[in-house]
Amino acid sequence: MIRILVADDSPEVRHAICTLLTGVPGFEVICDVADGAQAVAKAHELQPDIVLLDIRMPILSGIQAAQQILEVSPQSELIFLTQYGSRHLTTEALRVGARGYVLKSQAAVDLIPAIHAVRAHDQFFSQIAS
């Protein structure tokens, strides 16, 4: 079972992602939170396999939270799930230790393969326009 924590400040996005993942055999959404600080606290407490992070969240950004999550839950794999398709942000995501970067607009197609790839210690990036 792949244990997943979802962090996004939008309740609608969290609900949609949790609904998408709940129907996948072998996936278990163990928690969903609304900000970066909660993501760090829950990652420390629950030690998830995968953490899905939005880039822009209150209290701590996804980038800030990612750095702290890897300190308190070093086995967790990080995937950014965001609306921002900039090369700069994908580079920043890699710099802080993420293995995946999925655009929300492509989540229905890319998120499940991204989770499988990252869980296998590979990388996965949504196609980003130049």
C-alpha positions in Angstrom: 0.0 0.0 0.0 1.4 3.4 -1.0 0.5 5.9 1.8 -0.1 9.4 0.5 -0.3 12.8 2.2 -2.0 15.6 0.1 -1.2 19.3 0.9 -3.1 22.0 -1.0 -4.7 25.2 0.3 -7.8 24.7 -1.9 -10.4 22.4 -0.3 -11.8 21.7 -3.8 -8.5 20.6 -5.1 -7.8 18.4 -2.1 -11.2 16.8 -2.4 -10.7 16.1 -6.1 -7.2 14.6 -5.6 -8.3 12.5 -2.7 -11.3 11.2 -4.7 -9.1 10.4 -7.7 -6.5 8.5 -5.5 -9.0 6.7 -3.3 -10.2 4.7 -6.2 -6.7 3.4 -7.1 -5.9 -0.1 -5.8 -2.7 0.0 -3.7 -3.1 3.8 -2.8 -4.2 5.0 0.6 -4.7 8.8 1.2 -3.7 9.0 4.9 -4.2 12.7 5.4 -5.0 16.0 3.6 -3.9 19.4 4.9 -4.3 23.0 3.9 -0.9 24.5 4.4 2.8 23.9 4.4 3.2 23.8 8.2 0.5 21.2 8.6 2.2 19.2 5.8 5.4 19.1 7.8 3.7 18.2 11.1 1.7 15.4 9.5 4.6 14.1 7.5 6.6 13.9 10.8 3.7 12.1 12.5 2.5 9.8 9.8 5.7 9.1 7.8 4.0 8.9 4.4 5.5 7.2 1.3 4.5 10.1 -1.0 3.7 13.7 -0.2 1.8 15.8 -2.8 2.6 19.5 -2.3 1.2 22.6 -3.9 3.8 25.2 -4.6 1.9 28.2 -3.2 0.4 27.6 0.2 0.0 29.6 3.4 2.4 29.6 6.4 5.1 27.7 4.5 5.3 27.4 0.7 5.5 24.0 -0.8 9.2 24.6 -1.4 9.8 25.5 2.3 7.7 22.6 3.4 9.5 20.2 1.2 12.9 21.0 2.7 11.5 20.4 6.2 9.5 17.3 5.3 12.7 15.6 4.1 14.3 16.4 7.4 11.5 14.9 9.5 10.5 12.1 7.1 13.5 11.3 4.9 12.0 8.3 3.3 9.0 10.3 1.9 9.1 11.0 -1.8 7.9 14.4 -2.9 5.7 15.4 -5.9 4.7 18.9 -6.5 1.1 19.2 -7.8 0.7 22.8 -9.0 -0.8 25.1 -11.6 2.6 26.7 -12.3 4.3 25.3 -15.3 7.5 27.3 -15.2 10.9 25.8 -15.8 12.3 27.9 -12.9 9.9 26.2 -10.5 10.6 22.7 -11.7 14.3 23.4 -11.2 13.6 24.7 -7.7 11.5 21.6 -7.0 14.4 19.4 -8.0 16.8 21.4 -5.9 14.8 20.8 -2.7 14.5 17.1 -3.4 11.3 16.5 -5.3 11.2 13.6 -7.8 7.9 14.7 -9.4 6.2 17.8 -10.8 2.7 17.4 -12.0 0.5 20.2 -13.4 -3.0 20.3 -11.9 -4.3 20.7 -15.5 -2.8 17.3 -16.3 -3.4 15.6 -12.9 -6.1 13.3 -14.3 -3.6 11.8 -16.7 -0.3 12.3 -15.0 -0.8 11.9 -11.3 -1.1 8.2 -10.9 1.8 7.4 -13.3 3.8 10.1 -11.3 3.2 8.4 -8.0 4.2 5.0 -9.4 7.4 6.4 -11.0 8.4 8.3 -7.9 7.7 5.4 -5.6 10.1 3.4 -7.8 12.7 6.1 -7.2 12.3 7.5 -10.7 11.4 11.0 -11.7 8.2 12.2 -13.4 7.5 15.7 -14.8 4.4 16.8 -16.6 5.0 18.2 -20.1 5.7 21.9 -19.7 5.5 24.3 -22.6 8.7 26.0 -23.5 
